[in-house]
Amino acid sequence: MTPIKRVPIPKNGVDYRGKVVLAPMVRSGELPSRLLALQYGADLVWGPETIDRALIGTTRRVNPITSTVDFTRLPSNGLKLPKKDQKESLIYRLHPIREGRNLIFQMGTSSPERAVQAARLIAGDVAGIDINAGCPKPFSTSGGMGAALLQTPDTLCAILEALVNKVGSEYEIGISVKIRLLETRELTENLVRKLCGTGITGLTVHCRTTPMRPRERAIRDQLRMIAAICKEAGVACLMNGDVENKDAALRLMQEFGVDGAMIATCAESNPSCFQTQEAGGLLPWREVVQQYVRTSLEVENRWGNTKFLLGQLIPGKEAAYRRVTGAKSYQELCDILDLGDLEHEAADVDRRLGLQPSASQTVNQAKITNKSAKAAGGNMRARNSLASKSLRSATEVMTGVTPVLETAT
């Protein structure tokens, strides 16, 4: 029996085989989303595509409050010199303990040299580097990145080879790539064969062509062919596109002979989709939202990103949806969602992030304070009245004269 060929998995890398993973998604792939996916059963998580130029020039810092590793830099905003006391921008945040060996960093690049320069900054903190060769959005393709690389296969192969030889070997992690289908079966086959010859450990195919949008059904008629080429080269093959949950992923892996599957849109709306039915299946949105808010507070997630994700997690027909999308702070969010046990932590995070409560929340807090003051005043008047009655009674008993008491004005 001929042994199955496999590209060796580096010591600090991870084998994609047998894995159901979180797909790379801009905004929806930030740290809280990744941690929640892992909590609910994802085997690996891809971070959002990060452009090579954005990472180059960052400073790696360990955040003592959140226990995260942060990559930050001063925003240029077209200025040659930064303003005095200008705050650094957070480019990428990861949690070395809770996700480090399960995190794949995805990069957008069109240059082997820049790809290597950027990858070296983060390679020691992740289990692999993945190149985005499938994003069809203009911000990516206009720079020769993403799906544009499908039209320049020599450049794509040069990027992967440079990363394998200069980053993968040095840091002992795997290098992989994510692509889309090309216009014809023959073009896709030729591309996949080229990519599998670069030394990569994994290849993910999004089963749509570049012009296709998420609302269009995924095309799977080339999937078996792609899986066979990868298997022949010893490269793990993952599928992406209309994978709804972990049970469905496992069935599709069996049906098409692929090694793993990515979940994207369904994980964005409810990451408990990574739970099998046997483990509990899809959870109610309130339970997921509560855990998401808790996780966001733990890692001090950017408020704008938290609110965006809550807009995906909370069904639009729910009364809480509009109130949450109008919230201005974590404190207000906890008040809306009745998460009283998180209010003190929310107040601390709001202060550190510089978030201010909305006018309505300020008014509500003032009403609460006023009610407390009135209640306290009422108690004091009751005590004063009781004291007055006691004084009258004592005086009457001793003198038989009812005293006249002054009233405070």
N, C-alpha and C positions, 0 to 999 in steps of 0.2 A: 504493500500500500504506500503510495507516494505521500510523504509528509506535507502538511499544509504549510505554505510559505508565509512568513510573517516578518514585517519590518520590526526589528527589535524595539521594544519600548524602553526609553532611557530610565535611569534609576529614579529621577525626580518627576518623571512624566506619568501619564495615566493611559491605560488602554481604553479606547472608546467602545470596544466590543461588549455587547450585552447591556448597554446603557440607554436609558431614556433621560433626555437632558433638556434644560431650559435654553431656548434659542436666543441668539443675540438680538436685542431690541433696544433701539434708542429710547431713552426715558423709562421704558418698562423693564430695563435690565439693570437698574441701579441696585445698590447694596441691599436695601430692605427686601426688594423683590427676589433677589437671588437667595437670601437667607431663608425667606419663607418657602421658596420652591424646594430647597434642600430639606427643610423641616417636614414638608409634606411628602417627600419621597423622591425628588429628582436625584439622579445619580451624579450628574455634573451640571455646572451652570456656566453659560457663556456671558461675559459682560457685554455692555453696549459697544458698538464700534467706536474706537477712539482713533482719531487721525494722528499719524506719526508726528507731524509738526506740533500738535497740541501737547504731546508728552515730552518732546525734546525741550530741554530747558527747565523742566520741573525739578523740584526738590522733594526728596522722599523724607517724610516725617512720621514718627510714631505718635499718635494722638493718645495721651494718657487718660483722657476722659472717656473716650469711646473704645479704646483698645484696638483702634483701626490703624492701618497704614495709609497715609494720605499723600498724594502727589499734587503739589501746589506750585503755582507760579504767579508772578505779578502780571496782570493784564496789560497789554501794550496800548490798546485803543489808539493805535497810530502814533503814540508818543515815543520819542527817542529816550526820554528819561522819565521814570515813574514819578508820580507825585509823592510828596512827603507823607509818610504814614499811610501809604496806599495799602489796602487789604489785599492779600493774595487770593487768587481764584483756586477753587478746588477742581482739579482736572479728573482725578480718579481716586476712589476710596475702596479699599478692600479690607476684609477681616481675616487676618492670618490664621486664627484658631478655628473660626466657625465655617470658613469656606476655602482657605488657602490651597489645599491639595485637591480641591474639587473645582477650582476656578480656571477657566480658559479665557485668556485675554485676547479679544479680537481687535485687530488693527486695520485701519484704512491707510493704504499707501500705494504709491506708484513708482517707488524708487528703492532698489536693493540697499543702497547706502543708508538712506533715511530709515528704512525698515529695521536694519541692524542697529543703528544708533538708538532708536526708540525702544526696541525690544530689550536691549541690554539694561535699560533702566528698571524694568519691571520683571524680567525673567526669573529673578531669584525669589519672587513672591507668588508665582503662579505655577500651575501644572502643565501649561502649554500656551503656545502662541498660535493664533488662527488668523489667516489672512482673508479679509472680506473681498470676494470676487463675485458678489451677487447683488449688492445693493443697487437698485435702479434709480435712486433719487438723484436729482441734479447736483446737490451739494457734494455728492461723492463722485459721480461720473464726470462732472465738469473738470475735475482735477486728474482725470485718468485713473481714478480708483474705482472700487466696487465693480459693478457689471461691465464697466469700460475695459477692465483687464481681460474679459473674455474675448475681446477683439484684438488684444495684443498678447497672445499666449507666450511669446518668447520673454516678454517683460515679466509676466506672472511667474514663469518658471525660474527666471533669474532671481526674483525676490525670494521664492521658496528655497532655492539652492543656497542662497547667501545666508538665510536664516538657519537652515539645517547645519551648515558648515561652521558658521561663526557664532551662533547663539545656542542652538539645540545641543551641539556637542560640548560647548563650554559649560552650560548650566545644566546639562543632562535632562532636558525636557523635550517633549514632542512638538513638532511643527505640523500644522494642518491647514486646510483651505476649505472655504465654502463657496460653491459655485451655483449657477443656474443652468437650465437646459439651453442648448443652442438651437439654431433654427431647424437643423436636420439631425437625424440619428447619427449620420456619419461624422458630422462636425463634433457632436458631443463625444462620440467614441474616441476620435483622434485627440481631443483635448484631455479627456480623462487619462488616456494612456501616457500622454506627455507629463501630466501632473504626477502620476503615480511613479514616474521615473526620477523624481527630484529628491527622494529620500524622506518624504512626508510620512507621518504615521497614521493620518486620518484624512478623509475627504467627506464633506457633507454636500449633498445635492438638494437644492430647493427645486421641487418638481414643478416649476413654472419657467417660462421664458422671460427675458428681460422686459418686454412690453406688458406682460400680464400683471394684473393687480390682485390683491388678496381675495376680492369678492369672486374672482374666477376660479373654478375648480382646478385643483392640482392635476397635472398630467403624470401618470405613472407607467406609461407603456415603455419607457426607456430604462426603468429602474432596475430590472433584472440584468440587463446588459451592463449597466454601470457597476452593479454589485459584483458581477462576474469578473470584470476587468480588475477591480480593486482586490478581489480575493486572489486572483492570479498573481498580482504584484505584492500581496502581503500587506495591503493597506486597509485599515478599517473603514467601512462605508456606512454613513448615516443618512437617513432620509429626513426631509422637512417639507411641510406643506399639507395642511388640512389634517394634522394629527390632533385628535380631540382630547385624549386622555391616556393614562398609562396602559390601561387594558387594551385600548385600540392600538397603541404603539406596539405592544408585544405581538398582537395579531398580525399587524402589517409587516413587522420584522420577519415573522415566520413565512408569511405569504410571498414576499418579494425577495427573500434571501439577503436582506441587508443586516448589518451588524448592530445598528442602533437607530434611534429616532429622536427628533427634536420637536418640542411643543412650543408654539409661539402664541398666537392670538388667544387660545383658550386659557393659557397660563396667565395672560395679562388680565383676563376678566375673573379668573378664580384659580389661584395656584394650587388649590387642593386637588386639581385634576391629576396631580402626580400620585395621588393615593389610588390604589387599586380598589375595586369594589369590596374585596375581601378585607382590606384595611380600613374601610369606612366610606370610600368613595367621595363624591363631591359634597363639601360642607356648605351650610347656609352662609349667605354673604355676611351676615352680622358677625358670625364667629370669625370668619377670615379677616374682616375689616378690623376687628378688635385686636387680633394678633398682628396685623400689619401696622397699626398705629403704635402698638407697644414696641415693635421692632424698629420702627422709624425713630422713635424717641431714644431707644438704646444706642443707635448709631448717629443720632442727630442729623437725620437726613434733611436735605434742602427742602424748605417748605413748599416751594413751587412744584417740585417733583412729587412730594407726598400728596399734595392736593390733586395733581394730575392723575396719579394712580388710583386715588379714592374715587375719582370720576369714572374709572373703568370698573372698579370693584363693586360700587353701589349701583344697583339697577336704577335707571333713569326715572322709572315710575314711582320710586319710593319717595316719601316726603322728606327724608333726610338728604336726598341727593342735592336739591337746590340749596339747602342750608349749608351743607358741607362745601359746595363749590363757591359759596360766598364768604366762607370763613377766612379770617385774617391771621390766625395764630393757632398753635397747638392747644392752648388753653380753651379757646373758643370751640375747637374741634371736639375736645373731651366733653365739653358741656353739651354740645349738640348730640353726641353719641352716647351720653350717659356713662362715660368712663371716669367716674369719680375717683377711682383708685389710682388714676394716672395724672390727676390734676397738678399735684406738687411737682412731679417730674416734668410735666409739660411747662409749668411756670419757669423752671430752671432752664430748660432748653430754649424757650422763647427769649429769655434774657440773654443767653449766650449767642443766639442767632440774630438778636436785634429785632425780634418780631413784636409788633404792637397790637393790642386787642382792637377790634373794630369799635365804632361809636356805639353800636347796639350793645356790645358786650360791656363797655364801660358804663352805659346807662343801667344795664342789668345789675352790674356789681354795685353801683351806687344805690339802686333800689334795695338790694340785699342789705347793704350797710345801713341804709336809712331804716329798714324794717327792724334790724337788730337794735339800732339806737332807740327807736320808738318802743320796742319791747323792753329795753333796759329802762327807759324813762317811765314806762307804765309800771314796771316793778318798783321803781323808786317812789312813785306817787302812792302806790299801794302801801309801801312800808311807812311813808310819812303819815298817811291817813291812819294806819294802825297805831302809830306812835301817838298821834294826836288824840285818838279815842282813849288810849291807855292813860294819857296825861289828864284828860277830862275826868275820867273815872276816878283816878287817884285823888285829884283835887276835890272832887265832889264828896268823896268819902271823908277826907280830912277836914274840909271847911264848910261843906254844904253849899259852896259857890261855884257856878260854872265859869271857868276861865275864858277870856277872849284871846284867841291866838291870831298872830299876824300872818298874813298870806304873802308868800314871796312873789314879787312881780318881775 
